[in-house]
Amino acid sequence: MHLRNHPKINWLFGGSGSYSGAQPRPTTEEDGILKDVKVRKNSGSQPYSPDHLCLTIEFQGHDFTRTLLPKGDHPDFVARLCDELKAKCLGMSIREIGDLGIDF
């Protein structure tokens, strides 16, 4: 199953970056190259905010953040996906990562 279609995640929610109006912004949610991925833990202050992944992507020389949110509370899945992305996907395009097949 392609990662972007996996039943346990919402593929690439929103984004942010340090940019001014003159800097190019990604035109689609799948633009850019993966530079880093981290688990953002639920702080407990927002009970409906499960652990999720924050992806740092580079697009035309600027860094942006994209979020992978789980559908439900799946901390083990989120941690394993983080490890897989760090081990195999740094330097890949976000579009290529979405096309990857995962079996967990």
Backbone as CSV, one residue per row, in Angstrom:
resi,resn,N_x,N_y,N_z,CA_x,CA_y,CA_z,C_x,C_y,C_z
1,MET,0.839,-1.170,0.000,0.000,0.000,0.000,0.892,1.244,0.000
2,HIS,0.539,2.223,-0.835,1.301,3.471,-0.859,1.131,4.212,0.463
3,LEU,2.213,4.825,0.924,2.179,5.543,2.192,1.074,6.596,2.188
4,ARG,0.901,7.341,1.101,-0.103,8.411,1.076,-1.529,7.878,1.241
5,ASN,-1.731,6.572,0.995,-3.061,5.971,1.107,-3.217,5.075,2.339
6,HIS,-2.229,5.070,3.217,-2.264,4.176,4.376,-3.440,4.538,5.283
7,PRO,-4.186,3.546,5.767,-5.377,3.840,6.576,-5.102,4.436,7.957
8,LYS,-3.852,4.423,8.407,-3.565,4.959,9.745,-3.070,6.402,9.740
9,ILE,-2.934,7.037,8.552,-2.449,8.423,8.538,-3.262,9.302,7.608
10,ASN,-3.243,10.590,7.925,-3.731,11.634,7.029,-2.487,12.198,6.352
11,TRP,-2.414,12.069,5.057,-1.207,12.428,4.314,-1.015,13.933,4.261
12,LEU,0.081,14.420,4.812,0.591,15.784,4.709,-0.416,16.890,4.976
13,PHE,-0.656,17.140,6.222,-1.504,18.256,6.616,-0.673,19.521,6.700
14,GLY,-1.181,20.570,6.127,-0.661,21.918,6.298,0.833,22.059,6.210
15,GLY,1.278,23.244,6.443,2.698,23.489,6.402,3.015,24.883,6.879
16,SER,4.254,25.060,7.199,4.727,26.375,7.601,6.180,26.479,7.210
17,GLY,6.678,27.680,7.250,8.078,27.877,6.926,8.501,29.284,7.257
18,SER,9.795,29.487,7.248,10.319,30.826,7.488,10.578,31.449,6.133
19,TYR,9.610,32.198,5.662,9.726,32.781,4.331,9.047,34.136,4.297
20,SER,9.503,34.939,3.355,8.843,36.220,3.107,8.074,36.082,1.799
21,GLY,7.350,37.091,1.435,6.565,37.040,0.211,7.414,36.843,-1.034
22,ALA,8.709,37.179,-0.952,9.584,37.052,-2.119,10.110,35.637,-2.312
23,GLN,10.046,34.811,-1.281,10.576,33.459,-1.372,9.530,32.515,-1.954
24,PRO,9.976,31.561,-2.758,9.028,30.605,-3.333,8.451,29.695,-2.254
25,ARG,7.180,29.383,-2.406,6.523,28.447,-1.495,6.166,27.197,-2.287
26,PRO,6.129,26.054,-1.624,5.702,24.848,-2.337,4.316,25.059,-2.942
27,THR,4.147,24.630,-4.183,2.869,24.831,-4.858,1.908,23.680,-4.617
28,THR,2.434,22.514,-4.251,1.573,21.394,-3.877,2.103,20.832,-2.570
29,GLU,1.290,20.028,-1.908,1.711,19.460,-0.631,2.843,18.464,-0.787
30,GLU,3.119,17.995,-2.002,4.166,16.995,-2.203,5.439,17.579,-2.813
31,ASP,5.557,18.900,-2.899,6.794,19.513,-3.375,7.848,19.437,-2.277
32,GLY,9.098,19.314,-2.683,10.198,19.389,-1.730,10.899,18.064,-1.491
33,ILE,12.015,18.167,-0.777,12.892,17.044,-0.443,12.914,16.885,1.076
34,LEU,12.801,15.647,1.552,12.806,15.392,2.996,14.198,15.612,3.579
35,LYS,14.287,16.503,4.565,15.547,16.764,5.263,15.585,16.135,6.641
36,ASP,14.425,16.083,7.317,14.399,15.548,8.676,12.971,15.133,9.017
37,VAL,12.855,14.271,9.984,11.544,13.842,10.482,11.655,13.613,11.983
38,LYS,10.656,14.087,12.720,10.644,13.945,14.173,9.242,13.595,14.632
39,VAL,9.192,12.872,15.736,7.909,12.601,16.383,7.600,13.777,17.301
40,ARG,6.418,14.298,17.164,5.938,15.309,18.106,4.962,14.602,19.033
41,LYS,5.353,14.500,20.295,4.564,13.779,21.294,3.379,14.618,21.771
42,ASN,2.312,13.928,22.117,1.169,14.581,22.744,1.614,15.068,24.102
43,SER,1.456,16.337,24.343,1.892,16.925,25.610,0.944,16.615,26.759
44,GLY,-0.223,16.082,26.439,-1.203,15.819,27.480,-2.139,16.993,27.697
45,SER,-1.742,18.176,27.245,-2.602,19.345,27.421,-3.720,19.384,26.383
46,GLN,-3.540,18.635,25.297,-4.562,18.554,24.259,-4.894,17.077,24.053
47,PRO,-5.884,16.581,24.741,-6.142,15.142,24.716,-6.504,14.593,23.340
48,TYR,-6.928,15.431,22.420,-7.306,14.939,21.095,-6.203,15.169,20.060
49,SER,-4.991,15.410,20.534,-3.848,15.621,19.649,-2.866,14.473,19.841
50,PRO,-2.976,13.400,19.036,-2.094,12.245,19.211,-0.670,12.547,18.735
51,ASP,0.262,11.653,19.107,1.616,11.750,18.565,1.521,11.820,17.050
52,HIS,2.369,12.648,16.437,2.360,12.774,14.986,3.772,13.085,14.505
53,LEU,3.952,13.100,13.187,5.267,13.343,12.611,5.348,14.749,12.042
54,CYS,6.470,15.396,12.272,6.780,16.678,11.653,7.911,16.445,10.657
55,LEU,7.640,16.743,9.406,8.632,16.576,8.349,9.234,17.927,8.015
56,THR,10.547,18.011,7.981,11.211,19.204,7.480,11.562,18.931,6.030
57,ILE,11.054,19.784,5.160,11.339,19.628,3.736,12.054,20.869,3.222
58,GLU,12.843,20.663,2.191,13.505,21.777,1.532,12.857,21.978,0.176
59,PHE,12.532,23.220,-0.121,11.959,23.580,-1.414,12.656,24.839,-1.883
60,GLN,13.369,24.725,-2.976,14.101,25.838,-3.583,14.940,26.608,-2.563
61,GLY,15.680,25.850,-1.745,16.625,26.449,-0.812,16.044,26.919,0.511
62,HIS,14.758,26.697,0.741,14.115,27.132,1.975,13.477,25.936,2.670
63,ASP,13.450,25.976,4.002,12.868,24.890,4.787,11.411,25.166,5.126
64,PHE,10.628,24.111,5.067,9.208,24.162,5.398,8.876,22.946,6.242
65,THR,7.767,23.000,6.950,7.324,21.877,7.770,6.004,21.353,7.234
66,ARG,5.903,20.038,7.167,4.652,19.356,6.835,4.367,18.376,7.969
67,THR,3.114,18.075,8.173,2.718,17.210,9.270,2.019,15.962,8.756
68,LEU,2.388,14.821,9.317,1.665,13.572,9.081,0.911,13.255,10.370
69,LEU,-0.403,13.295,10.290,-1.245,13.033,11.455,-1.815,11.627,11.377
70,PRO,-1.768,10.901,12.485,-2.397,9.579,12.472,-3.915,9.712,12.522
71,LYS,-4.590,8.731,11.965,-6.048,8.643,12.098,-6.302,7.829,13.353
72,GLY,-6.466,8.510,14.461,-6.587,7.841,15.754,-5.258,7.906,16.496
73,ASP,-5.197,7.224,17.605,-4.011,7.250,18.451,-3.190,5.984,18.198
74,HIS,-2.095,6.125,17.446,-1.244,4.991,17.073,0.222,5.327,17.332
75,PRO,0.629,5.506,18.596,2.007,5.927,18.876,3.064,4.947,18.383
76,ASP,2.806,3.648,18.424,3.792,2.677,17.940,3.975,2.790,16.433
77,PHE,2.888,2.974,15.702,2.955,3.161,14.259,3.724,4.436,13.917
78,VAL,3.428,5.525,14.625,4.098,6.803,14.376,5.599,6.673,14.625
79,ALA,5.996,6.033,15.711,7.423,5.854,16.027,8.111,4.996,14.971
80,ARG,7.465,3.914,14.557,8.066,3.037,13.549,8.188,3.748,12.200
81,LEU,7.153,4.501,11.826,7.209,5.241,10.567,8.327,6.280,10.602
82,CYS,8.508,6.939,11.729,9.597,7.903,11.874,10.939,7.220,11.642
83,ASP,11.147,6.076,12.277,12.402,5.341,12.114,12.622,4.944,10.654
84,GLU,11.565,4.469,9.987,11.675,4.056,8.574,12.027,5.249,7.682
85,LEU,11.357,6.369,7.893,11.628,7.548,7.067,13.050,8.051,7.276
86,LYS,13.509,8.061,8.516,14.885,8.510,8.799,15.912,7.573,8.169
87,ALA,15.638,6.280,8.232,16.602,5.295,7.731,16.645,5.229,6.212
88,LYS,15.516,5.445,5.549,15.442,5.161,4.119,15.086,6.329,3.218
89,CYS,14.586,7.432,3.780,13.962,8.430,2.911,14.569,9.827,2.937
90,LEU,15.521,10.090,3.813,16.129,11.421,3.818,16.765,11.674,2.459
91,GLY,16.492,12.844,1.892,17.009,13.191,0.573,16.077,12.834,-0.573
92,MET,15.002,12.128,-0.274,14.021,11.765,-1.309,12.967,12.860,-1.433
93,SER,12.322,12.914,-2.604,11.231,13.865,-2.770,10.013,13.371,-1.993
94,ILE,9.190,14.302,-1.558,7.985,13.956,-0.818,7.050,13.129,-1.703
95,ARG,6.996,13.436,-2.970,6.163,12.660,-3.906,6.626,11.205,-3.952
96,GLU,7.956,10.986,-4.027,8.493,9.617,-4.027,8.156,8.886,-2.731
97,ILE,8.230,9.596,-1.617,7.926,8.987,-0.328,6.457,8.566,-0.279
98,GLY,5.584,9.392,-0.805,4.163,9.041,-0.843,3.890,7.804,-1.674
99,ASP,4.740,7.552,-2.672,4.590,6.375,-3.538,5.140,5.097,-2.934
100,LEU,5.893,5.223,-1.827,6.491,4.035,-1.225,5.443,3.089,-0.680
101,GLY,5.715,1.822,-0.828,4.844,0.812,-0.238,5.293,0.505,1.178
102,ILE,4.352,0.457,2.109,4.667,0.056,3.473,3.725,-1.067,3.874
103,ASP,4.212,-1.950,4.721,3.427,-3.130,5.068,3.210,-3.281,6.578
104,PHE,3.204,-2.190,7.286,2.948,-2.274,8.727,1.863,-1.291,9.108
